[in-house]
Amino acid sequence: MLKFLLGSTTLFFILICCGNLFAQQPTFQQESTFQQQPTFQQQPTFQQQPTFQQQPTFQQQPTFQQQPTFQQQPTFQQQPTFQQQPGTKIQTIEEKPSAFESYITDKAIEISESQFYILRKLDGITFLYSDRAIMKGMIAVPVKVTTKDEGMITVPVKVTTKDAGFVVGTVDSITKAFKMLGLRLPFAISTDVRQYGYDLFRQSPAAFAPLGNVPVGPDYVLGSGDEVKITIWGSIDAIWNVFVDNHGNISLPKIGTIHVAGLSYQNLKEVLHKSLSRYFTGFEMNVSMGQLRTMRVFILGNAEKPGSYNISSFSSVINALFEAGGPSKTGTMRNIQVKRNGKIIVTCDLYDFLLKGDKSKDIRLLPEDVVFIPPVGKLVAITGSVNNPAIYELKDDTTLPQLLEMAGGLNAVAYYGRVQIERIVENNKQIVYEFDLSSLNEKDVKLHPGDVVKIFQVVPEKRVVKLSGAVHREGNYGIKPDMTVKDLVLLAGGLKYFAYAKEAELTRVSITDEGPKTEKIVFNLEKAMKDDPENNFALREDDYLFVKSIPNWQPQQTASIQGEVRFPGTYPIKRGEKLSSLIERAGGYSEYAYLRGAVFIREKLKEIQQKNMIEMIERLERELMSASSAQITVATSKEDAEIKKVEAEQKQKFVESLKRLRATGRLTIHLAHLRLLKGSVFDIELEDGDSLYIPISNNFVNVAGSVMTQGSFIYSESFNIKDYIELAGGTSRWADTGSIYVMKVDGSAMRINRGLFSWNSARSRWEIASLGESVKEVEPGDTIVVPEKVERIAWMREIKDITTIIANLAISAGVVKSLY
């Protein structure tokens, strides 16, 4: 009987548990959000009133506190520190690579299948799998085809994710091609720039709002609506919290009305102390500000949202601009005027704030001030290899070096040999100027409105020679004049001890009128290292030197043996060594070894199994998804479309579960006494990384799949498969009783005979079951699997040979042997 010897038993359980696999996924609630910001309680008031040493007569009963300790009021700078307001949403900003990071990275550019197809069709563009033979004037850009397709076109040829290599062409041809496809090159100049500084005002006004709970500075000017807190102690104890009325006055008990509007906070203390001294003696006084007023200002001109605004009395010009959304793109950033009583009192250049951190013109506003934004001045753009490419507004006559300074200067990869200016002349044509930046005279290049300045990047053209083979450090090495073979080998740390020095090979590509010519030069490396002029010759750019290893050289190889042997461990092996030799070196089997359950793992086999599994799963996925798309398209009703959509989701989950499977690399072997194992088909040659595990004897049988109770049961020689299934409660409703099989302890799978005769496909003949099989139907450690019927899943019934597909997946995860 043909038996499938599998490397991963998990595949056979896919159909067993498909009912659970396609269960609807739980719906996750959205993350909780705060419906409103938490409210903060006001300052508590003191319930207990203190007693006075001498009770004065008051017209208005003040609120008293216990005797506080007062300190000198601190003096603050004109502008308070800005903070993030409580409750302001913090945005996560994706970090973009700098120009220098993009320049030095070796990461391939990811492109879609459609983009890859178009690139290969464009003139002047070629695709190579190696960058070894690139002609002068050409560059090679590493690319990798991803599974993400932007849907640009239908690709008429098969393109797989294995396609990765180099797009080769001139700088101009590759730049145009990538720009057409929306791909960004590290060395290409992007003209996608914005007017400088305007994005500052696209943030929430709360991000730059002045705080209202900070002590005021000595130059703060009082006005209507401000709250003044006065505390006196000594011969009289009292506290007054009063507001400045619309006439600019405050009223104090017994003292009367005092005009304070227009006074600075520093002068307020002097005026109040002088007024109180007329009525009281022998007292101390402290004056502080409570709730501050709001004031109305006007933001007009080319603002994003012009109008009048009620803002904090702490607000400066920049705070007010935030309330109005800042200047619009037609408004200036460099000539913002503050008008008070019809006169311009200050002109604010926001570039001083943004580029230099200078806030000297950002004055504090007063009620009825007007912030006027005139139209924008002349604009020029600078792109390419500068630190801050953008569109800048110019004042007066500006030269190219001054523009470079505004843009943060040249970055680390700028090419000084070329700068380009596109200029509009007389508003009817555009001309292009080219300059050498290294020899540029500052006074020669004055900028005009509408100029576009392009600073180019150094093109990554590496002059190297390549070295590989039996040297200490393989790789690319920069070539220098008169560099020889010996020089290159010494740079690489010299030869390894197993290098074959009598013969080395150099590949050289020469440019001729007929095209590139490749030649191979074989020479004596040993003589070259001794400065023999015939062999130690000069190298050329793009030469490729390969240093051979001695014949039949292989690094140290090992194999592992664990479990029930006398001396388990990892042993060095030689070429052609057999499995029986490894077991012999490990001292042979222990008395508890269960030879039928031996597990042999081979790493090379695991890679082959995994590759086959991936290919078969991809084919199955294409078949399932294409069928789903067609069914949804031709659905006759909304309900039918929803059903087909659910089926498509189930298919996707099914495919995802298959993708999570990993091959084990198990090879089924039958161990026996060493005398019998030697010379048998299972006495295989060992390879590097092989692993053998011999378990201890066990005495149980597993029952899994579509039975009433899955579990493990004590092994009995008198029990057959039916007996163990009965111990598990019998088969369930959806059990496929015609496909029951046994997962043998050695990793193979055995079908159950249904009659006296069975078909042996290997020998193309019918055999009597008892004579055709030498292995017991059930052994200790076996697993009896009862699959579910495929018909239970409606969409599986529509796929042709679904059972065969699953079986093929299982076969691809192992090695098939025919036992007779």
C-alpha positions in Angstrom: 0.0 0.0 0.0 1.3 3.5 -0.9 1.8 5.6 2.2 2.5 9.3 2.3 5.4 10.1 4.6 4.8 13.6 5.7 7.0 16.3 7.2 4.2 18.3 8.8 1.1 16.5 10.1 -0.7 19.8 10.7 -1.9 20.0 7.1 -4.2 17.0 7.6 -6.1 18.7 10.3 -7.2 21.7 8.2 -10.5 20.1 7.1 -11.0 18.6 10.6 -11.4 21.9 12.3 -12.7 24.0 9.4 -15.9 24.6 11.2 -14.0 26.5 13.9 -11.8 28.1 11.3 -14.6 29.9 9.5 -16.4 31.0 12.6 -17.2 34.7 12.6 -14.5 36.8 14.1 -15.4 38.9 17.1 -16.2 42.5 16.5 -13.9 44.8 18.3 -15.2 48.1 19.7 -13.6 51.3 18.8 -11.2 52.8 21.2 -12.9 54.8 23.8 -12.7 58.6 23.3 -13.3 61.4 25.7 -16.6 63.0 24.9 -15.6 66.1 26.8 -12.6 67.4 28.5 -12.5 67.0 32.3 -13.5 70.2 34.1 -11.3 71.6 36.8 -12.8 72.9 40.0 -12.3 76.4 41.1 -10.1 77.4 43.9 -11.8 76.5 47.2 -13.1 79.3 49.4 -12.4 79.4 53.2 -15.4 78.8 55.2 -14.0 79.8 58.6 -13.6 83.6 59.0 -10.6 84.8 61.0 -10.9 87.3 63.8 -9.4 90.8 63.5 -7.3 92.5 66.1 -9.2 95.7 65.4 -12.6 95.6 63.7 -12.8 98.3 61.0 -16.1 99.5 59.5 -16.6 98.4 55.9 -19.2 99.4 53.4 -18.9 96.0 51.6 -18.1 92.9 53.6 -14.8 91.5 52.3 -13.7 87.8 52.4 -10.9 87.2 54.9 -8.3 84.5 55.0 -5.9 83.4 57.7 -2.6 85.2 58.0 -0.6 84.2 54.9 3.2 84.4 54.3 3.8 86.8 51.4 6.8 87.1 49.2 7.9 89.6 46.6 6.0 89.2 43.4 8.4 87.7 40.8 9.1 89.5 37.6 8.5 87.7 34.3 9.6 88.3 30.8 7.3 89.9 28.3 6.2 86.7 26.6 5.0 83.7 28.6 6.1 80.2 27.8 3.7 78.3 25.5 2.6 74.8 26.4 0.3 72.1 25.0 -3.1 72.7 26.4 -4.8 69.9 28.4 -6.9 67.7 26.1 -5.1 68.7 22.9 -4.9 65.7 20.6 -1.3 64.7 20.1 -0.7 63.7 16.4 1.9 61.0 15.6 4.1 62.4 12.8 5.7 59.8 10.5 9.5 60.3 10.4 10.7 60.9 6.9 14.3 59.9 5.9 16.7 62.8 5.3 18.5 63.3 2.0 21.7 61.9 3.5 19.9 58.8 4.9 18.3 58.2 1.5 21.7 58.6 -0.2 23.6 56.1 1.8 20.9 53.5 2.2 21.2 50.3 0.2 17.5 49.5 0.5 15.7 48.6 -2.7 12.9 50.8 -4.0 9.6 48.9 -3.8 7.5 49.0 -6.9 4.2 47.4 -8.0 3.8 44.8 -10.7 2.3 47.3 -13.1 5.1 49.8 -12.5 7.6 47.1 -13.1 6.0 46.1 -16.3 5.9 49.7 -17.6 9.5 50.4 -16.6 10.7 47.4 -18.7 8.9 48.8 -21.7 10.3 52.3 -21.6 13.1 53.4 -24.0 16.5 53.9 -22.4 15.6 51.6 -19.4 16.9 48.1 -19.0 16.5 45.6 -16.1 19.4 43.5 -14.9 19.8 41.0 -12.1 23.3 42.2 -11.4 25.1 45.6 -11.4 28.4 44.1 -12.4 28.5 45.2 -16.0 27.2 48.8 -15.9 28.5 51.0 -18.7 30.0 54.5 -18.2 27.3 57.2 -17.8 24.8 54.7 -16.6 23.4 54.2 -13.1 21.8 51.2 -11.4 18.8 51.7 -9.1 17.9 48.6 -6.9 14.2 47.8 -7.1 12.0 45.0 -5.7 8.5 44.0 -7.0 6.0 43.9 -4.1 2.6 42.2 -4.0 0.9 45.6 -3.8 -0.4 46.6 -7.2 -1.8 50.1 -7.7 -4.1 48.8 -10.4 -2.6 51.0 -13.1 -2.9 48.5 -15.9 -3.6 44.8 -16.4 -0.2 43.1 -16.6 -0.2 40.7 -19.6 2.8 38.7 -18.4 3.5 36.9 -15.2 5.4 38.9 -12.6 6.3 37.4 -9.3 7.6 38.8 -6.1 10.9 37.1 -6.9 11.6 39.9 -9.4 14.2 42.1 -7.9 17.3 43.6 -9.4 18.5 46.8 -10.9 16.9 49.4 -13.2 19.7 50.6 -15.4 19.8 53.8 -17.5 21.1 57.4 -17.6 20.2 59.7 -14.7 17.8 61.7 -16.9 16.0 58.6 -18.3 15.5 57.0 -14.9 14.4 60.3 -13.3 11.8 60.8 -16.0 10.5 57.2 -15.8 10.2 57.2 -12.0 8.5 60.6 -12.0 6.0 59.4 -14.6 5.1 56.5 -12.3 5.0 58.5 -9.1 8.1 56.9 -7.7 10.7 59.0 -5.8 14.4 58.6 -6.4 16.9 59.6 -3.7 18.9 61.7 -6.2 15.9 63.1 -8.1 14.8 66.7 -7.5 11.2 67.0 -6.3 9.3 70.2 -7.2 6.6 69.3 -4.7 7.3 72.2 -2.3 5.0 74.6 -0.4 5.2 78.2 0.7 7.4 78.4 3.7 5.9 79.0 7.2 2.2 78.8 6.4 1.8 75.3 7.8 2.7 76.6 11.3 -0.8 78.2 11.5 -2.6 75.0 10.4 -2.3 73.7 14.0 -4.9 74.2 16.6 -4.9 77.7 18.1 -4.8 76.0 21.5 -1.3 74.8 20.7 0.1 78.4 20.9 -2.5 79.9 23.2 -1.1 81.9 26.2 -1.7 80.4 29.6 -4.1 82.3 31.8 -2.9 81.0 35.1 0.6 82.4 35.2 1.7 85.5 37.2 1.6 88.7 35.2 4.8 90.6 34.6 5.5 94.1 35.9 4.7 95.7 32.5 1.2 94.3 32.3 -1.4 97.1 31.7 -4.7 96.9 33.5 -8.0 97.4 31.8 -11.7 96.8 32.2 -12.6 93.3 33.4 -9.3 92.6 35.2 -9.6 91.2 38.7 -7.3 92.8 41.4 -6.7 90.9 44.7 -5.6 93.1 47.6 -4.5 91.7 51.0 -3.5 93.9 54.0 -2.4 93.0 57.5 -0.9 94.6 60.5 -3.0 97.3 62.2 -5.8 96.1 60.0 -6.5 92.8 58.4 -8.6 92.6 55.2 -8.8 91.0 51.7 -10.5 92.6 48.7 -11.2 90.9 45.4 -12.4 93.6 43.0 -12.9 94.0 39.3 -12.0 97.0 37.1 -15.3 98.4 35.9 -16.1 99.8 32.4 -14.8 103.3 33.5 -11.4 101.9 34.6 -12.1 102.1 38.3 -12.0 99.8 41.3 -14.1 100.4 44.5 -12.7 99.6 48.0 -14.7 99.8 51.2 -14.1 103.1 53.1 -11.4 104.0 50.6 -13.7 104.8 47.7 -13.0 104.7 44.0 -9.6 104.5 42.5 -8.8 104.8 38.8 -6.4 102.0 37.7 -7.1 101.5 34.0 -3.9 102.1 31.9 -1.6 101.6 34.9 1.1 98.9 34.7 1.0 96.2 37.3 4.2 97.7 38.9 2.6 101.2 39.2 -0.6 99.7 40.5 1.1 98.7 43.8 2.4 102.2 44.3 -1.0 103.9 43.6 -2.9 101.5 46.0 -0.4 101.9 48.8 -0.5 105.7 48.5 -4.4 105.6 48.6 -4.6 103.2 51.6 -2.0 105.2 53.5 -4.5 108.1 53.7 -6.7 106.0 56.0 -4.5 103.4 57.7 -1.1 103.3 59.2 1.1 100.4 60.4 0.1 97.9 57.8 1.6 95.7 55.1 0.1 95.1 51.7 0.2 92.5 48.8 -1.3 93.0 45.4 -1.9 90.3 42.9 -4.0 89.7 39.7 -6.9 87.3 39.6 -9.0 86.6 36.6 -7.7 88.5 33.6 -9.8 90.3 31.0 -10.3 89.4 27.4 -10.0 92.1 24.7 -11.1 92.6 21.2 -8.6 93.0 18.4 -9.0 93.0 14.6 -7.1 90.8 12.2 -7.6 92.1 8.7 -6.2 92.0 5.2 -5.0 88.7 3.7 -5.8 86.5 6.7 -7.1 83.0 6.4 -10.2 84.1 8.5 -10.2 87.9 8.8 -12.4 89.5 11.5 -12.6 90.6 15.1 -11.6 88.3 17.9 -11.9 88.3 21.7 -8.5 87.1 22.9 -6.6 86.9 26.2 -5.0 90.1 27.5 -1.7 88.2 27.4 -1.9 87.6 23.7 0.8 88.8 21.3 0.8 89.3 17.6 1.5 85.6 16.9 -1.3 84.5 19.3 -3.7 86.6 17.5 -2.6 85.3 14.1 -3.3 81.8 15.3 -6.9 82.7 16.1 -7.4 83.8 12.5 -5.6 80.8 11.0 -2.6 82.9 10.1 -1.9 84.6 6.7 -3.5 83.1 3.7 -1.3 82.0 0.8 -1.9 85.4 -0.8 -0.9 87.2 2.4 2.6 88.2 3.4 4.6 86.5 6.2 7.3 89.2 6.2 5.4 92.6 6.5 2.6 92.1 9.1 1.6 95.5 10.5 0.2 96.3 14.0 -1.9 99.5 14.0 -2.9 101.3 17.2 -4.9 104.5 17.1 -4.5 104.7 13.3 -0.7 104.4 13.4 1.7 101.6 12.6 3.5 100.9 15.8 5.5 97.8 14.7 6.1 95.7 11.6 6.5 92.0 12.2 8.6 89.6 10.0 7.6 86.1 10.8 10.8 84.8 9.1 12.8 86.3 12.0 10.7 84.2 14.3 10.8 81.0 12.2 14.4 81.1 11.0 16.2 82.9 13.8 13.9 82.5 16.9 13.7 86.3 17.2 10.5 87.4 19.0 11.5 91.0 19.6 8.7 92.3 17.3 6.1 90.0 18.7 4.6 92.6 21.0 1.7 92.2 23.4 -1.6 93.6 22.0 -4.0 96.1 23.5 -7.7 96.3 23.1 -8.8 97.6 19.6 -5.4 96.9 18.0 -5.5 96.0 14.3 -3.2 93.3 12.9 -3.1 94.0 9.1 -1.7 91.5 6.6 -0.7 93.0 3.3 -0.5 91.0 0.1 2.4 88.5 -0.3 5.7 89.8 -1.7 7.7 88.2 -4.5 8.1 84.5 -4.3 11.0 82.2 -5.4 11.3 78.4 -5.0 14.4 76.4 -4.1 14.3 72.6 -4.4 16.7 69.7 -4.3 19.7 69.3 -2.1 19.1 71.9 0.6 18.0 71.4 4.1 14.6 73.1 3.9 13.3 73.2 0.2 10.3 75.5 0.0 8.8 78.6 -1.7 10.2 81.6 0.1 9.0 85.2 0.2 11.7 87.8 -0.5 12.2 91.3 0.7 14.1 93.9 -1.4 16.9 92.5 -3.5 17.9 89.0 -2.6 20.8 87.0 -4.0 21.2 83.3 -4.4 23.5 82.9 -1.4 21.0 84.7 0.8 18.2 82.3 -0.4 20.5 79.3 0.4 20.9 80.7 3.9 17.1 80.9 4.3 16.8 77.3 3.1 19.2 76.1 5.8 22.2 75.8 3.5 23.2 72.9 1.3 22.9 69.4 2.7 25.6 66.8 2.8 25.0 65.3 -0.6 24.6 68.6 -2.7 26.6 68.8 -5.9 28.5 72.1 -6.0 29.2 71.7 -9.7 25.7 72.5 -10.9 22.8 74.8 -9.9 19.9 75.6 -12.2 17.6 78.6 -12.2 14.3 78.5 -14.2 13.3 82.1 -14.7 10.2 83.8 -16.2 11.2 86.7 -18.5 8.8 89.5 -19.2 5.9 87.2 -18.3 5.9 85.6 -21.7 8.7 83.0 -21.7 10.8 80.8 -19.4 14.6 80.4 -19.7 17.0 78.2 -17.8 20.4 79.3 -16.4 23.1 76.9 -15.3 25.8 77.9 -12.8 28.8 76.3 -11.1 28.1 76.9 -7.4 31.7 76.6 -6.3 32.8 79.5 -8.5 29.6 81.6 -8.0 30.0 85.4 -7.4 27.5 86.5 -4.8 26.8 89.8 -6.5 26.2 88.2 -9.9 23.0 86.2 -9.2 20.1 88.3 -8.1 16.8 86.5 -7.8 13.6 87.5 -9.7 10.0 86.8 -8.8 9.0 83.3 -9.9 12.5 81.9 -10.0 12.9 78.2 -9.4 16.3 77.3 -8.1 17.4 73.6 -8.3 20.3 72.3 -6.4 21.4 68.9 -7.7 22.6 65.9 -5.7 25.9 64.0 -6.2 25.1 61.1 -8.5 26.0 57.8 -6.8 28.6 56.6 -9.2 31.0 54.2 -7.3 34.4 53.4 -8.8 35.0 50.0 -7.3 36.5 46.6 -7.9 34.8 43.5 -6.5 36.4 40.7 -4.6 34.9 37.4 -3.5 35.9 33.9 -2.5 38.5 32.6 0.0 39.5 36.0 1.5 38.7 37.4 4.9 36.5 40.3 3.8 34.7 40.0 0.5 33.0 43.0 -1.0 33.4 46.1 -3.1 36.6 48.1 -2.8 37.3 51.6 -4.0 39.9 51.6 -6.8 42.9 53.9 -6.7 45.5 54.6 -9.4 48.0 51.7 -10.0 46.1 49.4 -7.7 47.3 45.8 -8.2 45.9 42.3 -7.4 48.1 42.1 -4.3 47.0 45.5 -3.0 43.3 44.3 -3.3 43.9 41.0 -1.5 45.8 42.8 1.3 42.9 45.3 1.7 40.6 42.3 2.2 42.7 41.0 5.1 44.6 38.5 3.0 43.8 34.9 1.9 42.1 32.3 4.0 44.0 29.2 4.9 42.0 27.1 2.5 42.5 29.4 -0.5 43.7 27.8 -3.7 46.6 30.2 -4.5 47.8 28.5 -7.6 45.0 29.8 -9.7 42.6 32.7 -9.4 40.2 34.2 -11.9 39.5 37.9 -12.9 36.6 39.0 -15.0 36.9 42.3 -16.9 34.4 44.2 -19.0 36.0 46.4 -21.7 34.1 49.0 -23.8 34.7 48.7 -27.5 33.1 50.1 -30.6 31.1 46.9 -31.0 29.8 47.1 -27.5 31.0 45.7 -24.1 33.5 42.8 -24.3 33.9 40.4 -21.4 37.2 38.5 -20.9 38.4 36.1 -18.2 42.0 36.3 -17.0 43.4 33.2 -15.1 46.6 33.8 -13.3 48.8 32.4 -10.4 47.7 34.2 -7.2 50.6 32.8 -5.3 53.1 34.5 -7.6 51.0 37.7 -7.6 51.4 37.9 -3.8 55.2 37.6 -4.3 55.1 40.7 -6.6 55.6 38.7 -9.9 54.9 41.5 -12.5 53.2 39.0 -14.9 50.6 38.0 -12.3 50.4 41.0 -10.1 49.0 43.3 -12.7 47.1 46.6 -12.4 43.3 46.5 -11.8 40.7 48.5 -13.7 37.3 49.8 -12.6 34.6 47.1 -12.2 37.1 44.2 -12.3 35.8 41.1 -10.5 38.3 38.9 -8.8 37.4 35.5 -7.6 39.7 33.6 -5.2 39.0 29.8 -5.4 39.0 27.4 -2.4 41.0 24.2 -2.5 39.2 21.3 -4.3 36.4 19.6 -2.4 36.7 22.1 0.4 33.8 22.1 2.9 33.6 23.8 6.2 33.2 21.8 9.4 29.9 19.9 9.3 27.9 18.5 12.3 24.9 16.4 13.0 22.9 16.1 16.2 21.6 13.0 17.9 19.4 13.3 21.0 17.0 11.2 23.1 17.5 7.6 24.0 21.1 6.9 23.1 24.0 6.5 25.5 25.9 9.6 24.5 23.6 12.3 23.0 25.1 15.4 21.5 26.3 17.2 18.4 29.0 15.3 16.4 31.3 16.4 13.6 30.7 14.4 10.5 32.7 13.7 7.4 31.6 13.5 3.8 29.7 10.3 3.1 29.2 9.3 6.7 26.1 7.2 7.3 23.3 7.4 9.9 24.3 4.1 11.4 27.8 5.5 12.0 26.4 8.5 14.0 24.3 6.1 16.2 27.3 3.9 16.7 29.4 6.9 17.8 26.7 7.9 20.2 27.0 4.5 22.0 23.9 2.9 20.4 20.3 2.8 21.6 19.4 2.8 25.3 17.1 0.0 26.6 14.1 2.5 26.6 14.5 3.6 23.0 11.3 3.6 20.8 12.7 3.2 17.4 9.4 3.4 15.5 9.0 7.0 16.8 12.4 8.3 15.7 12.2 11.8 14.3 14.8 12.7 11.6 15.0 16.4 10.6 16.9 17.7 7.6 17.3 21.5 7.1 17.6 21.3 3.3 14.5 19.3 3.1 12.6 21.9 5.2 13.4 24.6 2.7 12.2 22.4 -0.2 9.0 21.5 1.7 8.3 25.1 2.6 8.8 26.3 -1.0 6.5 23.7 -2.4 3.9 24.5 0.2 4.0 28.2 -0.6 3.6 27.6 -4.3 0.6 25.3 -3.8 -1.0 27.7 -1.4 -0.6 30.6 -3.8 -2.2 28.6 -6.6 -5.1 27.7 -4.3 -5.5 31.3 -3.3 -5.7 32.6 -6.9 -8.3 30.0 -7.6 -10.4 30.8 -4.6 -10.2 34.6 -4.9 -10.9 34.7 -8.6 -14.0 32.5 -8.1 -15.2 34.9 -5.3 -14.8 38.0 -7.4 -16.8 36.5 -10.2 -19.6 35.3 -7.9 -19.9 38.7 -6.2 -20.1 40.4 -9.6 -22.9 38.3 -10.9 -24.9 38.3 -7.6 -28.6 38.8 -8.4 -29.6 40.5 -5.1 -28.1 42.4 -2.2 -28.7 39.4 0.1 -26.9 37.1 -2.4 -24.0 39.5 -2.7 -23.7 39.6 1.1 -23.6 35.8 1.3 -20.9 35.7 -1.4 -19.0 38.3 0.5 -19.1 36.3 3.7 -17.9 33.2 1.7 -15.0 35.3 0.3 -14.0 36.2 3.9 -14.1 32.6 4.9 -11.9 31.6 2.0 -9.4 34.3 2.9 -9.3 33.0 6.5 -8.8 29.5 5.2 -5.9 30.7 3.0 -4.3 32.7 5.9 -4.4 29.6 8.1 -2.6 27.6 5.4 0.0 30.4 5.1 0.8 30.0 8.8 1.9 26.4 8.4 5.6 25.7 8.5 7.3 22.7 7.2 9.2 20.6 9.7 11.8 19.0 7.4 11.0 15.6 8.8 12.1 12.6 6.7 10.4 9.3 7.6 12.9 6.6 8.5 12.6 3.1 10.0 15.3 2.4 12.6 16.4 -1.1 13.5 19.2 -2.8 15.2 22.5 -1.4 13.9 23.3 -4.7 12.2 20.1 -4.6 10.3 20.2 -0.8 9.7 23.6 -0.9 8.0 23.3 -1.3 4.2 19.5 -0.7 4.3 17.7 2.0 2.4 17.2 4.0 5.7 21.0 4.1 6.4 21.2 7.5 4.6 24.2 9.7 4.2 24.3 12.5 6.7 24.3 16.2 5.8 25.3 19.3 7.7 22.6 20.3 10.3 20.8 16.9 10.3 19.1 16.0 13.6 17.9 12.6 14.9 15.7 12.3 18.0 14.8 8.9 19.5 12.0 9.1 22.0 11.3 7.0 25.0 8.7 4.2 24.7 5.1 5.3 25.1 1.8 3.3 25.5 -1.0 5.5 24.2 -3.0 6.2 21.0 -4.5 9.5 20.1 -7.9 10.0 18.4 -8.6 13.4 16.8 -11.0 15.0 14.4 -14.7 14.6 14.0 -15.4 12.4 17.0 -17.5 13.1 20.1 -14.5 13.4 22.5 -11.0 13.8 21.2 -8.3 12.4 23.5 -5.6 9.8 24.2 -6.2 6.2 25.2 -4.0 3.3 26.5 -2.7 1.1 23.7 -3.9 -2.5 23.5 -2.8 -5.0 21.0 -6.3 -6.4 20.8 -7.9 -3.0 19.8 -8.3 -1.9 16.3 -9.2 1.5 14.8 -12.9 1.1 15.4 -12.4 0.2 19.0 -10.4 3.4 19.7 -13.0 5.5 17.9 -15.7 3.9 20.1 -13.6 4.9 23.1 -13.8 8.5 21.8 -17.6 8.3 21.8 -18.0 7.4 18.1 -18.0 9.6 15.1 -19.9 12.9 14.9 -22.6 13.9 12.4 -20.3 15.4 9.9 -17.6 12.7 10.1 -16.2 11.5 6.7 -16.0 7.8 7.7 -14.7 6.9 4.2 -11.5 9.0 4.7 -10.3 7.9 8.1 -6.5 7.5 8.2 -3.8 6.9 10.8 -1.0 9.4 11.4 1.8 6.9 12.2 4.3 7.6 14.9 7.1 7.6 12.3 5.5 10.6 10.5 3.8 8.6 7.7 0.1 8.5 6.9 -1.7 5.2 6.3 -5.2 4.9 4.7 -7.6 2.4 6.3 -8.5 -0.6 4.2 -12.3 -1.0 3.6 -12.2 -4.6 2.3 -10.3 -7.8 1.8 -8.6 -6.4 -1.3 -6.9 -3.1 -1.7 -5.3 -1.4 -4.7 -1.5 -1.0 -4.6 -0.9 1.9 -7.0 2.9 1.5 -6.8 2.7 -2.0 -8.2 -0.5 -1.5 -10.2 -2.2 -4.5 -8.7 -4.8 -5.6 -6.2 -3.5 -7.1 -3.0 -4.9 -8.9 0.0 -4.7 -6.3 2.8 -3.2 -8.5 5.4 -0.4 -9.6 3.0 0.3 -6.2 1.5 1.1 -4.4 4.7 3.9 -5.3 7.1 3.2 -2.5 9.6 0.5 -2.8 12.2 -2.7 -0.9 11.7 -2.3 0.9 15.1 0.9 1.2 17.1 1.8 3.1 20.3 2.1 6.8 19.6 -0.2 6.7 16.5 -3.0 9.3 15.9 -6.3 8.2 14.4 -7.8 11.1 12.3 -11.5 11.3 11.4 -11.8 14.1 8.9 -15.0 16.2 8.4 -17.0 16.1 5.2 -16.0 18.7 2.7 -19.7 19.1 1.8 -20.2 20.9 5.1 -18.6 24.0 3.7 -20.7 25.2 0.8 -18.0 27.0 -1.1 -15.6 24.1 -0.8 -18.1 21.9 -2.8 -17.7 24.3 -5.7 -13.9 23.9 -6.0 -12.8 21.1 -8.2 -10.8 18.4 -6.4 -10.5 20.3 -3.1 -9.6 17.1 -1.3 -6.9 16.4 -3.8 -5.5 19.9 -3.4 -5.3 19.6 0.4 -3.6 16.2 0.0 -1.1 17.6 -2.4 -0.3 20.3 0.1 0.4 17.6 2.6 2.5 15.6 0.2 4.6 18.8 -0.6 5.4 19.0 3.1 7.3 15.7 3.2 9.0 13.0 1.2 7.0 10.3 -0.5 8.4 6.7 -0.3 6.8 3.5 -1.5 6.9 0.6 0.9 6.0 -2.8 -0.2 
